[in-house]
Amino acid sequence: MNRFVVQEHHASHLHWDFRLEKDGVLRSWAVPKGIPEEKAVKRLAIQVEDHDLSYINFEGTISEGQYGAGTVRIWDNGTYTLESESPKRILFELNGKRLKGKYSLVHLKENQWLLIKL
């Protein structure tokens, strides 16, 4: 079982950082409109650089002038089960405090993905 976290990030634009623990890092996506909680809802997820595992518990303020400046708070966290992964699709089940159930990340182009509640 791997961990996941969703951090509400009040930076230059409010967005949610969705992070999956995998291979010793947090694979990360910025989700501008929030994580879908209802079936068949699709949200754009922009893949960003992997983050260090220590970031999984981060809440606080990133100083002005630094990358990601603004306030970060944990919106949800828990564990996930990876069901399958290919370059075009990641299928997983979340078991968090808020988010539960199967999700898919579908690769569109470059760093753009769709996060879908199944």
N, CA, C and O atoms as CSV, one atom per row, in Angstrom:
chain,resi,resn,atom,element,x,y,z
A,1,MET,N,N,0.841,-1.189,0.000
A,1,MET,CA,C,0.000,0.000,0.000
A,1,MET,C,C,0.882,1.247,0.000
A,1,MET,O,O,1.780,1.379,0.831
A,2,ASN,N,N,0.632,2.125,-0.899
A,2,ASN,CA,C,1.352,3.389,-0.963
A,2,ASN,C,C,0.456,4.504,-0.449
A,2,ASN,O,O,-0.763,4.357,-0.362
A,3,ARG,N,N,1.082,5.612,-0.113
A,3,ARG,CA,C,0.338,6.758,0.414
A,3,ARG,C,C,0.039,7.766,-0.696
A,3,ARG,O,O,0.719,7.820,-1.720
A,4,PHE,N,N,-1.010,8.563,-0.450
A,4,PHE,CA,C,-1.303,9.701,-1.316
A,4,PHE,C,C,-1.641,10.891,-0.439
A,4,PHE,O,O,-1.974,10.737,0.736
A,5,VAL,N,N,-1.551,12.076,-1.017
A,5,VAL,CA,C,-1.978,13.294,-0.330
A,5,VAL,C,C,-2.558,14.248,-1.364
A,5,VAL,O,O,-2.111,14.296,-2.509
A,6,VAL,N,N,-3.570,15.010,-0.933
A,6,VAL,CA,C,-4.105,16.128,-1.714
A,6,VAL,C,C,-3.911,17.368,-0.850
A,6,VAL,O,O,-4.423,17.455,0.265
A,7,GLN,N,N,-3.163,18.322,-1.386
A,7,GLN,CA,C,-2.895,19.560,-0.657
A,7,GLN,C,C,-3.594,20.715,-1.360
A,7,GLN,O,O,-3.404,20.941,-2.555
A,8,GLU,N,N,-4.406,21.442,-0.595
A,8,GLU,CA,C,-5.041,22.667,-1.112
A,8,GLU,C,C,-3.970,23.743,-1.076
A,8,GLU,O,O,-3.396,24.030,-0.025
A,9,HIS,N,N,-3.703,24.341,-2.247
A,9,HIS,CA,C,-2.555,25.233,-2.395
A,9,HIS,C,C,-3.032,26.608,-2.867
A,9,HIS,O,O,-3.412,26.794,-4.023
A,10,HIS,N,N,-2.999,27.553,-1.944
A,10,HIS,CA,C,-3.376,28.935,-2.265
A,10,HIS,C,C,-2.123,29.663,-2.726
A,10,HIS,O,O,-1.481,30.376,-1.954
A,11,ALA,N,N,-1.785,29.471,-4.004
A,11,ALA,CA,C,-0.618,30.130,-4.593
A,11,ALA,C,C,-1.142,31.303,-5.437
A,11,ALA,O,O,-2.152,31.912,-5.085
A,12,SER,N,N,-0.463,31.622,-6.544
A,12,SER,CA,C,-0.954,32.702,-7.394
A,12,SER,C,C,-2.379,32.394,-7.874
A,12,SER,O,O,-3.183,33.305,-8.070
A,13,HIS,N,N,-2.682,31.106,-8.060
A,13,HIS,CA,C,-4.040,30.637,-8.359
A,13,HIS,C,C,-4.317,29.448,-7.456
A,13,HIS,O,O,-3.467,28.570,-7.302
A,14,LEU,N,N,-5.506,29.414,-6.857
A,14,LEU,CA,C,-5.887,28.274,-6.025
A,14,LEU,C,C,-5.899,27.010,-6.882
A,14,LEU,O,O,-6.474,26.996,-7.970
A,15,HIS,N,N,-5.268,25.962,-6.392
A,15,HIS,CA,C,-5.305,24.654,-7.046
A,15,HIS,C,C,-5.064,23.588,-5.990
A,15,HIS,O,O,-4.760,23.899,-4.838
A,16,TRP,N,N,-5.200,22.356,-6.380
A,16,TRP,CA,C,-4.972,21.228,-5.477
A,16,TRP,C,C,-3.793,20.429,-6.022
A,16,TRP,O,O,-3.735,20.124,-7.213
A,17,ASP,N,N,-2.862,20.098,-5.147
A,17,ASP,CA,C,-1.718,19.271,-5.519
A,17,ASP,C,C,-2.063,17.831,-5.177
A,17,ASP,O,O,-2.306,17.503,-4.016
A,18,PHE,N,N,-2.084,16.973,-6.189
A,18,PHE,CA,C,-2.393,15.560,-6.018
A,18,PHE,C,C,-1.086,14.800,-6.124
A,18,PHE,O,O,-0.379,14.914,-7.125
A,19,ARG,N,N,-0.752,14.013,-5.081
A,19,ARG,CA,C,0.544,13.353,-5.041
A,19,ARG,C,C,0.386,11.877,-4.694
A,19,ARG,O,O,-0.306,11.518,-3.742
A,20,LEU,N,N,1.040,11.031,-5.484
A,20,LEU,CA,C,1.050,9.590,-5.261
A,20,LEU,C,C,2.473,9.154,-4.935
A,20,LEU,O,O,3.411,9.463,-5.671
A,21,GLU,N,N,2.627,8.432,-3.825
A,21,GLU,CA,C,3.933,7.891,-3.462
A,21,GLU,C,C,4.265,6.732,-4.405
A,21,GLU,O,O,3.493,5.779,-4.519
A,22,LYS,N,N,5.415,6.818,-5.081
A,22,LYS,CA,C,5.809,5.755,-6.014
A,22,LYS,C,C,7.315,5.809,-6.191
A,22,LYS,O,O,7.871,6.874,-6.460
A,23,ASP,N,N,7.977,4.679,-6.044
A,23,ASP,CA,C,9.423,4.559,-6.268
A,23,ASP,C,C,10.236,5.580,-5.466
A,23,ASP,O,O,11.215,6.130,-5.970
A,24,GLY,N,N,9.829,5.830,-4.225
A,24,GLY,CA,C,10.617,6.686,-3.342
A,24,GLY,C,C,10.426,8.175,-3.514
A,24,GLY,O,O,11.140,8.966,-2.898
A,25,VAL,N,N,9.464,8.576,-4.352
A,25,VAL,CA,C,9.164,9.998,-4.539
A,25,VAL,C,C,7.647,10.183,-4.547
A,25,VAL,O,O,6.892,9.211,-4.527
A,26,LEU,N,N,7.219,11.433,-4.576
A,26,LEU,CA,C,5.803,11.761,-4.745
A,26,LEU,C,C,5.590,12.225,-6.180
A,26,LEU,O,O,5.983,13.334,-6.542
A,27,ARG,N,N,4.975,11.388,-6.988
A,27,ARG,CA,C,4.602,11.826,-8.339
A,27,ARG,C,C,3.490,12.841,-8.151
A,27,ARG,O,O,2.567,12.608,-7.371
A,28,SER,N,N,3.561,13.967,-8.855
A,28,SER,CA,C,2.717,15.109,-8.509
A,28,SER,C,C,2.031,15.733,-9.711
A,28,SER,O,O,2.589,15.829,-10.804
A,29,TRP,N,N,0.788,16.157,-9.462
A,29,TRP,CA,C,-0.027,16.862,-10.444
A,29,TRP,C,C,-0.698,18.044,-9.769
A,29,TRP,O,O,-1.107,17.956,-8.611
A,30,ALA,N,N,-0.811,19.150,-10.490
A,30,ALA,CA,C,-1.594,20.302,-10.037
A,30,ALA,C,C,-2.965,20.201,-10.707
A,30,ALA,O,O,-3.070,20.082,-11.928
A,31,VAL,N,N,-4.015,20.252,-9.878
A,31,VAL,CA,C,-5.380,20.088,-10.379
A,31,VAL,C,C,-6.128,21.399,-10.109
A,31,VAL,O,O,-6.553,21.645,-8.980
A,32,PRO,N,N,-6.293,22.252,-11.150
A,32,PRO,CA,C,-6.859,23.582,-10.939
A,32,PRO,C,C,-8.271,23.599,-10.343
A,32,PRO,O,O,-8.586,24.481,-9.543
A,33,LYS,N,N,-9.111,22.656,-10.711
A,33,LYS,CA,C,-10.513,22.720,-10.281
A,33,LYS,C,C,-10.856,21.720,-9.181
A,33,LYS,O,O,-12.032,21.503,-8.888
A,34,GLY,N,N,-9.855,21.119,-8.580
A,34,GLY,CA,C,-10.110,20.207,-7.469
A,34,GLY,C,C,-10.273,18.767,-7.915
A,34,GLY,O,O,-10.490,18.479,-9.092
A,35,ILE,N,N,-10.163,17.876,-6.951
A,35,ILE,CA,C,-10.219,16.437,-7.211
A,35,ILE,C,C,-11.679,16.014,-7.364
A,35,ILE,O,O,-12.502,16.356,-6.515
A,36,PRO,N,N,-12.022,15.276,-8.428
A,36,PRO,CA,C,-13.418,14.870,-8.603
A,36,PRO,C,C,-13.869,13.908,-7.502
A,36,PRO,O,O,-13.147,12.977,-7.141
A,37,GLU,N,N,-15.071,14.146,-6.975
A,37,GLU,CA,C,-15.621,13.281,-5.940
A,37,GLU,C,C,-16.840,12.514,-6.439
A,37,GLU,O,O,-17.354,11.644,-5.735
A,38,GLU,N,N,-17.310,12.830,-7.655
A,38,GLU,CA,C,-18.467,12.137,-8.228
A,38,GLU,C,C,-18.031,11.375,-9.467
A,38,GLU,O,O,-17.136,11.808,-10.193
A,39,LYS,N,N,-18.679,10.225,-9.705
A,39,LYS,CA,C,-18.325,9.371,-10.839
A,39,LYS,C,C,-18.439,10.109,-12.162
A,39,LYS,O,O,-19.327,10.937,-12.365
A,40,ALA,N,N,-17.512,9.786,-13.056
A,40,ALA,CA,C,-17.455,10.284,-14.435
A,40,ALA,C,C,-17.025,11.741,-14.542
A,40,ALA,O,O,-16.940,12.269,-15.651
A,41,VAL,N,N,-16.749,12.409,-13.414
A,41,VAL,CA,C,-16.252,13.779,-13.477
A,41,VAL,C,C,-14.783,13.730,-13.876
A,41,VAL,O,O,-14.004,12.951,-13.327
A,42,LYS,N,N,-14.412,14.577,-14.846
A,42,LYS,CA,C,-13.039,14.625,-15.357
A,42,LYS,C,C,-12.443,15.993,-15.036
A,42,LYS,O,O,-13.087,17.024,-15.235
A,43,ARG,N,N,-11.225,15.991,-14.545
A,43,ARG,CA,C,-10.545,17.240,-14.237
A,43,ARG,C,C,-9.148,17.234,-14.842
A,43,ARG,O,O,-8.439,16.229,-14.780
A,44,LEU,N,N,-8.761,18.354,-15.423
A,44,LEU,CA,C,-7.415,18.508,-15.949
A,44,LEU,C,C,-6.420,18.429,-14.800
A,44,LEU,O,O,-6.618,19.047,-13.754
A,45,ALA,N,N,-5.358,17.672,-14.998
A,45,ALA,CA,C,-4.282,17.542,-14.011
A,45,ALA,C,C,-2.960,17.768,-14.736
A,45,ALA,O,O,-2.624,17.041,-15.671
A,46,ILE,N,N,-2.217,18.773,-14.300
A,46,ILE,CA,C,-0.950,19.123,-14.931
A,46,ILE,C,C,0.185,18.468,-14.149
A,46,ILE,O,O,0.409,18.794,-12.983
A,47,GLN,N,N,0.899,17.543,-14.792
A,47,GLN,CA,C,2.002,16.881,-14.094
A,47,GLN,C,C,3.129,17.873,-13.868
A,47,GLN,O,O,3.544,18.587,-14.781
A,48,VAL,N,N,3.616,17.904,-12.635
A,48,VAL,CA,C,4.746,18.758,-12.255
A,48,VAL,C,C,5.880,17.842,-11.798
A,48,VAL,O,O,5.739,16.619,-11.803
A,49,GLU,N,N,6.991,18.435,-11.408
A,49,GLU,CA,C,8.132,17.602,-11.014
A,49,GLU,C,C,7.781,16.772,-9.783
A,49,GLU,O,O,6.954,17.163,-8.959
A,50,ASP,N,N,8.434,15.612,-9.682
A,50,ASP,CA,C,8.275,14.775,-8.497
A,50,ASP,C,C,8.740,15.558,-7.272
A,50,ASP,O,O,9.658,16.375,-7.343
A,51,HIS,N,N,8.081,15.285,-6.148
A,51,HIS,CA,C,8.448,15.927,-4.888
A,51,HIS,C,C,9.053,14.882,-3.938
A,51,HIS,O,O,8.766,13.689,-4.037
A,52,ASP,N,N,9.887,15.360,-3.029
A,52,ASP,CA,C,10.488,14.515,-2.005
A,52,ASP,C,C,9.395,13.935,-1.105
A,52,ASP,O,O,8.391,14.596,-0.839
A,53,LEU,N,N,9.593,12.699,-0.637
A,53,LEU,CA,C,8.601,12.042,0.223
A,53,LEU,C,C,8.258,12.840,1.471
A,53,LEU,O,O,7.136,12.749,1.970
A,54,SER,N,N,9.199,13.616,1.982
A,54,SER,CA,C,8.938,14.396,3.200
A,54,SER,C,C,7.804,15.400,2.987
A,54,SER,O,O,7.201,15.866,3.954
A,55,TYR,N,N,7.515,15.731,1.743
A,55,TYR,CA,C,6.471,16.714,1.426
A,55,TYR,C,C,5.064,16.167,1.682
A,55,TYR,O,O,4.099,16.931,1.654
A,56,ILE,N,N,4.930,14.859,1.930
A,56,ILE,CA,C,3.607,14.247,2.090
A,56,ILE,C,C,2.866,14.797,3.308
A,56,ILE,O,O,1.636,14.773,3.341
A,57,ASN,N,N,3.591,15.290,4.304
A,57,ASN,CA,C,2.957,15.829,5.514
A,57,ASN,C,C,3.023,17.340,5.599
A,57,ASN,O,O,2.691,17.914,6.636
A,58,PHE,N,N,3.451,18.005,4.513
A,58,PHE,CA,C,3.678,19.449,4.584
A,58,PHE,C,C,2.378,20.235,4.633
A,58,PHE,O,O,1.481,20.048,3.811
A,59,GLU,N,N,2.303,21.111,5.613
A,59,GLU,CA,C,1.285,22.157,5.686
A,59,GLU,C,C,2.017,23.405,6.150
A,59,GLU,O,O,2.914,23.331,6.990
A,60,GLY,N,N,1.635,24.546,5.604
A,60,GLY,CA,C,2.278,25.781,6.041
A,60,GLY,C,C,2.323,26.793,4.920
A,60,GLY,O,O,1.586,26.695,3.939
A,61,THR,N,N,3.200,27.767,5.081
A,61,THR,CA,C,3.321,28.850,4.115
A,61,THR,C,C,4.674,28.789,3.437
A,61,THR,O,O,5.713,28.716,4.093
A,62,ILE,N,N,4.649,28.819,2.110
A,62,ILE,CA,C,5.882,28.901,1.324
A,62,ILE,C,C,6.136,30.387,1.094
A,62,ILE,O,O,5.262,31.105,0.608
A,63,SER,N,N,7.323,30.836,1.443
A,63,SER,CA,C,7.650,32.261,1.420
A,63,SER,C,C,7.520,32.876,0.034
A,63,SER,O,O,7.770,32.230,-0.983
A,64,GLU,N,N,7.124,34.141,0.028
A,64,GLU,CA,C,7.056,34.940,-1.193
A,64,GLU,C,C,8.405,34.890,-1.886
A,64,GLU,O,O,9.446,34.968,-1.234
A,65,GLY,N,N,8.390,34.758,-3.223
A,65,GLY,CA,C,9.629,34.705,-3.984
A,65,GLY,C,C,10.132,33.287,-4.201
A,65,GLY,O,O,11.017,33.069,-5.029
A,66,GLN,N,N,9.584,32.314,-3.470
A,66,GLN,CA,C,9.976,30.918,-3.672
A,66,GLN,C,C,8.959,30.242,-4.579
A,66,GLN,O,O,7.814,30.681,-4.686
A,67,TYR,N,N,9.397,29.161,-5.233
A,67,TYR,CA,C,8.506,28.384,-6.093
A,67,TYR,C,C,7.302,27.909,-5.283
A,67,TYR,O,O,7.460,27.328,-4.210
A,68,GLY,N,N,6.104,28.157,-5.799
A,68,GLY,CA,C,4.884,27.704,-5.122
A,68,GLY,C,C,4.490,28.563,-3.938
A,68,GLY,O,O,3.733,28.109,-3.080
A,69,ALA,N,N,4.983,29.798,-3.867
A,69,ALA,CA,C,4.691,30.675,-2.728
A,69,ALA,C,C,3.196,30.717,-2.437
A,69,ALA,O,O,2.374,30.842,-3.346
A,70,GLY,N,N,2.863,30.611,-1.164
A,70,GLY,CA,C,1.468,30.647,-0.730
A,70,GLY,C,C,1.245,29.661,0.399
A,70,GLY,O,O,2.187,29.081,0.939
A,71,THR,N,N,-0.030,29.482,0.746
A,71,THR,CA,C,-0.400,28.619,1.868
A,71,THR,C,C,-0.810,27.242,1.371
A,71,THR,O,O,-1.549,27.115,0.395
A,72,VAL,N,N,-0.322,26.213,2.053
A,72,VAL,CA,C,-0.612,24.823,1.705
A,72,VAL,C,C,-1.246,24.156,2.920
A,72,VAL,O,O,-0.732,24.261,4.033
A,73,ARG,N,N,-2.376,23.463,2.698
A,73,ARG,CA,C,-2.935,22.657,3.783
A,73,ARG,C,C,-3.371,21.308,3.220
A,73,ARG,O,O,-3.770,21.206,2.060
A,74,ILE,N,N,-3.289,20.281,4.054
A,74,ILE,CA,C,-3.686,18.947,3.622
A,74,ILE,C,C,-5.208,18.882,3.568
A,74,ILE,O,O,-5.884,19.094,4.574
A,75,TRP,N,N,-5.741,18.585,2.381
A,75,TRP,CA,C,-7.179,18.480,2.152
A,75,TRP,C,C,-7.647,17.041,2.345
A,75,TRP,O,O,-8.750,16.799,2.835
A,76,ASP,N,N,-6.806,16.099,1.961
A,76,ASP,CA,C,-7.092,14.680,2.177
A,76,ASP,C,C,-5.788,13.907,2.088
A,76,ASP,O,O,-4.827,14.352,1.461
A,77,ASN,N,N,-5.771,12.736,2.729
A,77,ASN,CA,C,-4.628,11.841,2.605
A,77,ASN,C,C,-5.075,10.439,2.985
A,77,ASN,O,O,-6.156,10.236,3.538
A,78,GLY,N,N,-4.229,9.496,2.677
A,78,GLY,CA,C,-4.548,8.108,2.960
A,78,GLY,C,C,-3.630,7.202,2.170
A,78,GLY,O,O,-2.473,7.533,1.910
A,79,THR,N,N,-4.171,6.043,1.790
A,79,THR,CA,C,-3.387,5.081,1.022
A,79,THR,C,C,-4.073,4.829,-0.318
A,79,THR,O,O,-5.246,5.149,-0.513
A,80,TYR,N,N,-3.306,4.249,-1.227
A,80,TYR,CA,C,-3.888,3.868,-2.517
A,80,TYR,C,C,-3.304,2.541,-2.952
A,80,TYR,O,O,-2.203,2.157,-2.558
A,81,THR,N,N,-4.078,1.851,-3.781
A,81,THR,CA,C,-3.648,0.605,-4.381
A,81,THR,C,C,-3.518,0.828,-5.881
A,81,THR,O,O,-4.483,1.220,-6.537
A,82,LEU,N,N,-2.336,0.582,-6.423
A,82,LEU,CA,C,-2.101,0.707,-7.858
A,82,LEU,C,C,-2.648,-0.538,-8.540
A,82,LEU,O,O,-2.225,-1.651,-8.227
A,83,GLU,N,N,-3.584,-0.363,-9.470
A,83,GLU,CA,C,-4.155,-1.511,-10.180
A,83,GLU,C,C,-3.435,-1.770,-11.488
A,83,GLU,O,O,-3.193,-2.924,-11.841
A,84,SER,N,N,-3.090,-0.715,-12.214
A,84,SER,CA,C,-2.306,-0.877,-13.444
A,84,SER,C,C,-1.679,0.459,-13.807
A,84,SER,O,O,-2.152,1.521,-13.403
A,85,GLU,N,N,-0.599,0.379,-14.581
A,85,GLU,CA,C,0.081,1.598,-15.019
A,85,GLU,C,C,0.723,1.353,-16.374
A,85,GLU,O,O,1.399,0.347,-16.593
A,86,SER,N,N,0.494,2.297,-17.274
A,86,SER,CA,C,1.159,2.313,-18.571
A,86,SER,C,C,1.518,3.768,-18.849
A,86,SER,O,O,1.115,4.648,-18.089
A,87,PRO,N,N,2.260,4.044,-19.914
A,87,PRO,CA,C,2.581,5.450,-20.217
A,87,PRO,C,C,1.338,6.316,-20.458
A,87,PRO,O,O,1.388,7.536,-20.306
A,88,LYS,N,N,0.217,5.674,-20.836
A,88,LYS,CA,C,-0.990,6.437,-21.176
A,88,LYS,C,C,-2.052,6.457,-20.071
A,88,LYS,O,O,-2.970,7.275,-20.112
A,89,ARG,N,N,-1.929,5.547,-19.070
A,89,ARG,CA,C,-3.004,5.458,-18.084
A,89,ARG,C,C,-2.503,4.870,-16.771
A,89,ARG,O,O,-1.753,3.895,-16.754
A,90,ILE,N,N,-2.932,5.481,-15.678
A,90,ILE,CA,C,-2.655,4.965,-14.347
A,90,ILE,C,C,-4.016,4.710,-13.699
A,90,ILE,O,O,-4.843,5.617,-13.603
A,91,LEU,N,N,-4.242,3.477,-13.256
A,91,LEU,CA,C,-5.507,3.095,-12.631
A,91,LEU,C,C,-5.219,2.735,-11.178
A,91,LEU,O,O,-4.338,1.923,-10.897
A,92,PHE,N,N,-5.976,3.351,-10.241
A,92,PHE,CA,C,-5.692,3.147,-8.825
A,92,PHE,C,C,-6.957,3.337,-8.002
A,92,PHE,O,O,-7.938,3.924,-8.458
A,93,GLU,N,N,-6.906,2.826,-6.780
A,93,GLU,CA,C,-8.020,2.985,-5.852
A,93,GLU,C,C,-7.536,3.758,-4.635
A,93,GLU,O,O,-6.544,3.390,-4.005
A,94,LEU,N,N,-8.257,4.848,-4.309
A,94,LEU,CA,C,-7.904,5.678,-3.165
A,94,LEU,C,C,-8.691,5.239,-1.935
A,94,LEU,O,O,-9.866,4.882,-2.019
A,95,ASN,N,N,-8.017,5.275,-0.804
A,95,ASN,CA,C,-8.676,5.037,0.469
A,95,ASN,C,C,-8.237,6.155,1.410
A,95,ASN,O,O,-7.315,5.995,2.210
A,96,GLY,N,N,-8.924,7.292,1.292
A,96,GLY,CA,C,-8.585,8.456,2.102
A,96,GLY,C,C,-9.714,8.789,3.058
A,96,GLY,O,O,-10.696,8.055,3.165
A,97,LYS,N,N,-9.559,9.908,3.750
A,97,LYS,CA,C,-10.613,10.360,4.656
A,97,LYS,C,C,-11.813,10.862,3.852
A,97,LYS,O,O,-12.958,10.612,4.229
A,98,ARG,N,N,-11.559,11.565,2.754
A,98,ARG,CA,C,-12.617,12.102,1.894
A,98,ARG,C,C,-12.781,11.303,0.607
A,98,ARG,O,O,-13.895,10.978,0.197
A,99,LEU,N,N,-11.659,10.996,-0.017
A,99,LEU,CA,C,-11.677,10.359,-1.332
A,99,LEU,C,C,-11.585,8.846,-1.186
A,99,LEU,O,O,-10.648,8.319,-0.587
A,100,LYS,N,N,-12.573,8.160,-1.745
A,100,LYS,CA,C,-12.583,6.698,-1.725
A,100,LYS,C,C,-13.042,6.215,-3.088
A,100,LYS,O,O,-13.933,6.806,-3.698
A,101,GLY,N,N,-12.429,5.141,-3.562
A,101,GLY,CA,C,-12.876,4.554,-4.812
A,101,GLY,C,C,-11.817,4.585,-5.891
A,101,GLY,O,O,-10.682,5.012,-5.681
A,102,LYS,N,N,-12.235,4.111,-7.062
A,102,LYS,CA,C,-11.315,3.978,-8.195
A,102,LYS,C,C,-11.215,5.276,-8.980
A,102,LYS,O,O,-12.191,5.997,-9.188
A,103,TYR,N,N,-9.990,5.534,-9.401
A,103,TYR,CA,C,-9.669,6.716,-10.201
A,103,TYR,C,C,-8.744,6.303,-11.334
A,103,TYR,O,O,-8.090,5.261,-11.289
A,104,SER,N,N,-8.713,7.146,-12.340
A,104,SER,CA,C,-7.798,6.942,-13.448
A,104,SER,C,C,-7.151,8.265,-13.804
A,104,SER,O,O,-7.805,9.308,-13.800
A,105,LEU,N,N,-5.872,8.221,-14.110
A,105,LEU,CA,C,-5.172,9.349,-14.715
A,105,LEU,C,C,-4.893,8.948,-16.158
A,105,LEU,O,O,-4.213,7.951,-16.403
A,106,VAL,N,N,-5.407,9.706,-17.105
A,106,VAL,CA,C,-5.247,9.409,-18.527
A,106,VAL,C,C,-4.372,10.495,-19.148
A,106,VAL,O,O,-4.676,11.684,-19.050
A,107,HIS,N,N,-3.287,10.072,-19.785
A,107,HIS,CA,C,-2.344,11.020,-20.381
A,107,HIS,C,C,-2.906,11.570,-21.691
A,107,HIS,O,O,-3.287,10.811,-22.582
A,108,LEU,N,N,-2.952,12.901,-21.796
A,108,LEU,CA,C,-3.443,13.549,-23.019
A,108,LEU,C,C,-2.271,13.912,-23.931
A,108,LEU,O,O,-2.152,13.389,-25.039
A,109,LYS,N,N,-1.418,14.804,-23.459
A,109,LYS,CA,C,-0.238,15.237,-24.215
A,109,LYS,C,C,0.718,15.927,-23.252
A,109,LYS,O,O,0.296,16.518,-22.258
A,110,GLU,N,N,1.985,15.847,-23.551
A,110,GLU,CA,C,3.042,16.462,-22.744
A,110,GLU,C,C,2.754,16.225,-21.265
A,110,GLU,O,O,2.718,15.077,-20.823
A,111,ASN,N,N,2.548,17.301,-20.487
A,111,ASN,CA,C,2.338,17.136,-19.050
A,111,ASN,C,C,0.850,17.192,-18.654
A,111,ASN,O,O,0.525,17.334,-17.476
A,112,GLN,N,N,-0.038,17.079,-19.636
A,112,GLN,CA,C,-1.468,17.172,-19.369
A,112,GLN,C,C,-2.118,15.789,-19.243
A,112,GLN,O,O,-1.945,14.918,-20.096
A,113,TRP,N,N,-2.869,15.620,-18.154
A,113,TRP,CA,C,-3.574,14.384,-17.861
A,113,TRP,C,C,-5.020,14.725,-17.512
A,113,TRP,O,O,-5.333,15.872,-17.195
A,114,LEU,N,N,-5.889,13.735,-17.571
A,114,LEU,CA,C,-7.244,13.853,-17.032
A,114,LEU,C,C,-7.334,12.965,-15.808
A,114,LEU,O,O,-6.984,11.786,-15.866
A,115,LEU,N,N,-7.803,13.523,-14.697
A,115,LEU,CA,C,-8.055,12.767,-13.488
A,115,LEU,C,C,-9.556,12.472,-13.457
A,115,LEU,O,O,-10.370,13.394,-13.435
A,116,ILE,N,N,-9.918,11.194,-13.454
A,116,ILE,CA,C,-11.313,10.781,-13.593
A,116,ILE,C,C,-11.717,9.888,-12.436
A,116,ILE,O,O,-11.009,8.939,-12.100
A,117,LYS,N,N,-12.860,10.190,-11.823
A,117,LYS,CA,C,-13.447,9.301,-10.806
A,117,LYS,C,C,-14.247,8.253,-11.542
A,117,LYS,O,O,-15.134,8.589,-12.327
A,118,LEU,N,N,-13.947,6.975,-11.300
A,118,LEU,CA,C,-14.628,5.880,-11.996
A,118,LEU,C,C,-15.809,5.361,-11.201
A,118,LEU,O,O,-16.494,4.438,-11.643
